Amino acid sequence: MTSHTAPLTSFSTSGLSATSLSATDVEPLLKIMEKLRDPQTGCPWDKAQTFQTIVPFTLEEAYEVADTIERLAWDELPDELGDLLFQIVFYCQLGKEQGKFDFATVIEKISDKLTRRHPHVFGEQNPQIGDSAQGMKANWEAIKATEREQKAQQVAGETQAETVVSALDNIPRTQPALSRSIKIQQRVARVGFDWAELEPVVAKIHEEIDEVLHEVNQPEQDQAKVQSEMGDLLFAVVNLARHLKVDPEQALRQANLKFERRFRGVEQLASESGKSMQEHTLMELDAYWDQVKATETR
């Protein structure tokens, strides 16, 4: 999603053709962003934006990148990645204007972080890491945990207060709920707060289902309690996905796509029958669903 196709095109054609640019030359893009924010000649929409107002667009662009990859639409991916990169450039321009940071600061931070978190590549090889991806990931998480502890100690020193370093520090609250659930569970599992077997994980799901139904069947239903119990149930299901090494966000996206595909098939069959969806009984629609499903499994 981008609202700047015309302004960007007109600016880029003035000696900044795509074929003449190096893959490492981001200066033209930074200049475009600077021009869009120019107080006198810039775009009114761009000039009105703040860090806070850009966040929804950033999330939208990230999801569009994920959707493009999931659809294997490789020819669309460079364009979508460009839209996402534009969001980063936008934040950097805002930071530069306010004297907080600029694009060079961002490059410096990520370069330092990647170097620091890959000592087996940029430093001496740690014999305990080995060559496995699992060993690398464990080392990565250990380094991140050390960084969180150092950051907490720094905050404590600045505030002269006791700071408890939590395994749950620095998990963004704005992260999608499913993704945040699995991140929370992964963090606590690393400090031993986890079931070693699958049986209690499944039993917890059944327990949470019973608690949901208990609230639903009350003479006077409390919707807040129903929602709370449903949250517990969803959290338990995410835990099962984690134990099965399934990404719940991706699994749910796939389930959404599957349902959408099959429902469109139901709509097609209903249309071919000469009756509207509303004129069918649920039993008839279920029969269409089974018919569509059968064609997928042949």
C-alpha positions as CSV (number, residue, x, y, z in Angstrom):
1,M,0.0,0.0,0.0
2,T,1.4,3.4,-1.0
3,S,-0.2,6.7,-1.7
4,H,2.7,8.2,-3.6
5,T,2.9,6.6,-7.0
6,A,2.7,9.9,-8.9
7,P,5.0,12.1,-6.8
8,L,7.6,9.3,-6.5
9,T,7.6,8.7,-10.3
10,S,8.0,12.3,-11.1
11,F,10.9,12.8,-8.7
12,S,12.7,9.6,-9.6
13,T,12.7,10.3,-13.3
14,S,15.0,13.4,-12.8
15,G,18.2,11.4,-13.2
16,L,17.3,8.6,-10.8
17,S,16.3,5.8,-13.0
18,A,16.1,2.3,-11.4
19,T,18.7,0.8,-13.8
20,S,21.3,3.4,-12.8
21,L,21.0,2.8,-9.0
22,S,23.2,0.5,-7.0
23,A,21.7,-2.0,-4.7
24,T,23.6,-0.2,-1.9
25,D,22.6,3.3,-2.9
26,V,19.8,4.4,-0.6
27,E,20.5,8.1,-0.9
28,P,18.0,8.7,-3.7
29,L,15.3,7.1,-1.6
30,L,16.2,9.2,1.5
31,K,16.2,12.3,-0.7
32,I,12.7,11.4,-2.0
33,M,11.5,11.1,1.6
34,E,13.1,14.4,2.5
35,K,11.3,16.1,-0.4
36,L,8.0,14.6,0.5
37,R,8.4,16.1,4.0
38,D,9.6,19.5,2.8
39,P,7.7,22.2,4.8
40,Q,7.1,24.4,1.7
41,T,6.9,22.0,-1.3
42,G,6.2,18.6,0.3
43,C,3.1,16.5,0.1
44,P,0.4,17.6,2.6
45,W,-0.3,14.0,3.6
46,D,3.3,13.2,4.3
47,K,3.9,16.4,6.2
48,A,0.9,15.7,8.5
49,Q,2.2,12.3,9.6
50,T,3.8,11.4,13.0
51,F,5.5,8.3,14.4
52,Q,2.2,7.2,15.8
53,T,0.1,7.7,12.6
54,I,2.5,5.7,10.5
55,V,2.4,2.6,12.7
56,P,-0.8,1.2,11.1
57,F,0.6,1.5,7.6
58,T,3.8,-0.3,8.7
59,L,1.8,-3.2,10.0
60,E,-0.3,-3.3,6.9
61,E,2.8,-3.4,4.7
62,A,4.4,-6.2,6.7
63,Y,1.2,-8.3,6.3
64,E,1.2,-7.6,2.6
65,V,4.8,-8.9,2.4
66,A,3.8,-12.0,4.3
67,D,0.7,-12.5,2.0
68,T,2.9,-12.1,-1.2
69,I,5.3,-14.7,0.1
70,E,2.5,-17.1,1.1
71,R,1.0,-16.7,-2.4
72,L,4.5,-17.4,-4.0
73,A,4.0,-14.1,-5.9
74,W,7.7,-13.5,-6.4
75,D,7.2,-10.9,-9.1
76,E,5.2,-8.8,-6.7
77,L,7.6,-9.2,-3.7
78,P,10.2,-6.5,-4.7
79,D,7.3,-3.9,-4.9
80,E,5.9,-5.0,-1.5
81,L,9.4,-5.0,0.1
82,G,9.9,-1.5,-1.3
83,D,6.7,-0.3,0.4
84,L,7.9,-1.8,3.7
85,L,11.3,-0.2,3.3
86,F,9.6,3.1,2.7
87,Q,8.1,2.9,6.1
88,I,11.5,2.6,7.7
89,V,12.8,5.5,5.7
90,F,9.7,7.5,6.8
91,Y,10.5,6.8,10.5
92,C,14.1,7.8,9.9
93,Q,13.1,11.1,8.3
94,L,10.9,11.9,11.3
95,G,13.8,11.0,13.7
96,K,16.2,13.2,11.7
97,E,13.8,16.2,11.8
98,Q,13.4,15.8,15.6
99,G,17.1,15.3,16.2
100,K,16.6,11.8,17.6
101,F,18.3,9.5,15.0
102,D,18.6,9.1,11.2
103,F,19.0,6.3,8.7
104,A,22.7,5.9,9.4
105,T,21.9,5.4,13.1
106,V,19.5,2.5,12.2
107,I,22.1,0.9,9.9
108,E,24.8,1.2,12.7
109,K,22.4,-0.3,15.3
110,I,21.4,-3.4,13.3
111,S,25.0,-3.9,12.0
112,D,26.3,-3.9,15.6
113,K,23.5,-6.2,16.8
114,L,24.0,-8.8,14.1
115,T,27.8,-8.8,14.6
116,R,27.3,-9.1,18.4
117,R,24.8,-11.9,18.1
118,H,26.8,-14.0,15.7
119,P,30.1,-14.4,17.5
120,H,30.5,-17.8,15.7
121,V,30.7,-15.9,12.4
122,F,32.3,-12.5,13.3
123,G,34.3,-13.7,16.3
124,E,35.9,-16.8,17.7
125,Q,33.8,-20.0,17.1
126,N,32.2,-21.2,20.3
127,P,32.7,-25.0,20.4
128,Q,29.5,-25.4,22.4
129,I,27.4,-24.0,19.6
130,G,28.3,-26.6,17.0
131,D,27.1,-26.3,13.4
132,S,23.3,-27.0,14.0
133,A,20.6,-24.4,13.5
134,Q,19.2,-25.4,16.9
135,G,22.6,-24.6,18.5
136,M,22.8,-21.3,16.8
137,K,19.2,-20.4,17.9
138,A,20.0,-21.3,21.5
139,N,23.1,-19.2,21.4
140,W,21.1,-16.3,19.9
141,E,18.6,-16.4,22.7
142,A,21.3,-16.6,25.4
143,I,22.9,-13.5,24.0
144,K,19.5,-11.7,23.8
145,A,18.8,-12.7,27.5
146,T,22.2,-11.2,28.5
147,E,21.4,-8.0,26.6
148,R,18.0,-7.8,28.4
149,E,19.7,-8.2,31.8
150,Q,22.3,-5.6,31.0
151,K,19.6,-3.2,29.9
152,A,17.6,-3.8,33.1
153,Q,20.7,-3.1,35.2
154,Q,21.3,0.1,33.2
155,V,17.7,1.2,33.9
156,A,18.1,0.3,37.6
157,G,21.3,2.3,37.8
158,E,19.7,5.4,36.2
159,T,16.6,5.2,38.4
160,Q,18.4,4.0,41.6
161,A,15.7,1.3,41.9
162,E,15.7,-2.5,42.1
163,T,14.8,-3.9,38.7
164,V,13.8,-7.6,38.4
165,V,14.9,-9.0,35.1
166,S,12.0,-10.9,33.6
167,A,12.1,-13.5,30.9
168,L,9.2,-11.6,29.4
169,D,10.9,-8.3,29.1
170,N,10.8,-6.5,25.6
171,I,7.9,-8.5,24.1
172,P,5.9,-5.8,22.2
173,R,2.4,-5.5,23.5
174,T,1.3,-4.4,20.0
175,Q,2.4,-7.7,18.5
176,P,-0.5,-9.8,17.1
177,A,-2.0,-11.8,20.0
178,L,-1.2,-15.3,18.6
179,S,2.4,-14.4,17.8
180,R,2.8,-12.7,21.2
181,S,1.3,-15.8,23.0
182,I,3.9,-18.1,21.4
183,K,6.7,-15.7,22.2
184,I,5.6,-15.6,25.8
185,Q,5.5,-19.4,26.0
186,Q,8.9,-19.8,24.3
187,R,10.4,-17.3,26.8
188,V,9.1,-19.1,29.9
189,A,9.9,-22.5,28.5
190,R,13.6,-21.5,28.3
191,V,13.6,-21.0,32.1
192,G,11.9,-24.3,32.8
193,F,8.3,-23.2,33.1
194,D,6.9,-25.8,30.6
195,W,5.4,-29.3,30.4
196,A,7.8,-31.9,29.1
197,E,5.0,-34.2,27.8
198,L,2.1,-33.6,25.4
199,E,-0.6,-35.1,27.6
200,P,-0.9,-32.3,30.2
201,V,-0.9,-29.8,27.3
202,V,-3.9,-31.5,25.8
203,A,-5.5,-31.9,29.2
204,K,-5.3,-28.2,29.8
205,I,-7.2,-27.5,26.6
206,H,-10.0,-29.8,27.7
207,E,-10.0,-28.1,31.1
208,E,-10.3,-24.7,29.5
209,I,-13.2,-25.9,27.2
210,D,-15.0,-27.0,30.4
211,E,-14.5,-23.6,32.0
212,V,-15.8,-21.8,28.9
213,L,-18.9,-24.0,28.9
214,H,-19.4,-23.5,32.6
215,E,-19.6,-19.7,32.1
216,V,-21.8,-20.1,29.0
217,N,-24.3,-22.2,30.9
218,Q,-24.7,-19.8,33.9
219,P,-28.3,-18.6,34.4
220,E,-27.0,-15.0,34.0
221,Q,-24.1,-15.1,31.6
222,D,-21.2,-12.7,32.3
223,Q,-19.7,-11.9,28.9
224,A,-16.5,-10.6,30.5
225,K,-16.0,-14.0,32.2
226,V,-16.8,-15.8,28.9
227,Q,-14.2,-13.7,27.1
228,S,-11.6,-14.3,29.8
229,E,-12.1,-18.1,29.6
230,M,-12.0,-18.0,25.8
231,G,-8.7,-16.2,26.1
232,D,-7.4,-18.9,28.4
233,L,-8.6,-21.6,25.9
234,L,-6.9,-19.8,22.9
235,F,-3.7,-19.5,24.9
236,A,-3.8,-23.2,25.7
237,V,-4.3,-24.1,22.0
238,V,-1.3,-21.9,21.1
239,N,0.7,-23.9,23.6
240,L,-0.3,-27.1,21.9
241,A,0.8,-25.6,18.6
242,R,4.1,-24.7,20.1
243,H,4.7,-28.2,21.4
244,L,3.8,-29.6,18.0
245,K,6.3,-27.1,16.4
246,V,3.5,-25.4,14.4
247,D,3.4,-21.7,13.9
248,P,-0.2,-20.8,15.1
249,E,-0.3,-17.5,13.1
250,Q,0.6,-19.3,9.9
251,A,-1.7,-22.2,10.7
252,L,-4.6,-19.9,11.3
253,R,-3.9,-18.0,8.1
254,Q,-3.9,-21.3,6.2
255,A,-7.2,-22.3,7.9
256,N,-8.7,-18.9,6.9
257,L,-7.7,-19.4,3.3
258,K,-9.0,-23.0,3.2
259,F,-12.3,-21.9,4.6
260,E,-12.6,-19.0,2.2
261,R,-11.8,-21.3,-0.8
262,R,-14.4,-23.8,0.3
263,F,-17.0,-21.3,1.1
264,R,-16.6,-19.7,-2.3
265,G,-17.2,-23.2,-3.7
266,V,-20.4,-23.4,-1.7
267,E,-21.5,-20.1,-3.1
268,Q,-20.8,-21.3,-6.6
269,L,-22.9,-24.4,-6.2
270,A,-25.7,-22.5,-4.6
271,S,-25.7,-20.1,-7.6
272,E,-25.7,-23.0,-10.1
273,S,-28.8,-24.4,-8.3
274,G,-30.8,-21.3,-9.2
275,K,-31.4,-20.4,-5.5
276,S,-29.8,-17.7,-3.3
277,M,-27.7,-18.8,-0.3
278,Q,-30.5,-17.6,2.0
279,E,-33.1,-19.8,0.2
280,H,-31.1,-22.9,1.1
281,T,-31.3,-24.8,4.4
282,L,-28.2,-25.3,6.5
283,M,-28.4,-29.0,5.6
284,E,-28.2,-28.2,1.9
285,L,-25.3,-25.8,2.4
286,D,-23.5,-28.4,4.4
287,A,-24.0,-30.9,1.6
288,Y,-22.4,-28.4,-0.8
289,W,-19.5,-28.0,1.6
290,D,-18.9,-31.7,1.7
291,Q,-19.0,-31.8,-2.1
292,V,-16.4,-29.0,-2.4
293,K,-14.3,-30.7,0.2
294,A,-14.4,-34.0,-1.6
295,T,-13.1,-32.4,-4.8
296,E,-10.1,-31.1,-2.9
297,T,-9.1,-34.5,-1.5
298,R,-9.4,-36.5,-4.7
